[in-house]
């Protein structure tokens, strides 16, 4: 990465990803073997997540160019970033699961929708259920009030039906 043009190109790429990614997880990859990094990358790629080792100075410039404040503290020591371009939760989940299995590397922090988040927020993101389950939960939340509303609306109609039935019985008795 010697020449200035290459560095400018990397900064431009990273700035664009910082701006467009739903989430970026910043990691310290110390202790991983080449085979483990390869395994991690394939797991991340399967979820549509890109994982790259980038120099801290370039990350700092890119974050500044993308208008992201407060991320500099995470750009120290060996740093690799995972970009969740489609899914904000996937990078955090894959990395957390990988760390639990291998007991190596660590999550420093992240960027969620352009805002810097700490380790605790990344962990909370990783603990979210998958998107499909979340959508199902949201749908059931919306469905519950509607079902209740239907019951409430049917109450007066039911009562009217009972009242009309009683009127019909009275008319029959009179006739």
Buried (B, 14 or more C-beta within 10 A) or exposed (E): EEEEEEBEEBBEBBBEBBBEBBBBBBBBBEEBEEEBBEBBBEBBEEBEBBBBEBBBEBBBBBBBBBEBEEBBEBBEEEBBBBBBBEBBBBBBBBBBEBBEEBEBBEBBBBBBEBEBBBBEBBEEBBEEEEEEEEEEEEEEEEEEEEEEEEEEEEEEEEEEEEEEEEEEEEEEEEE
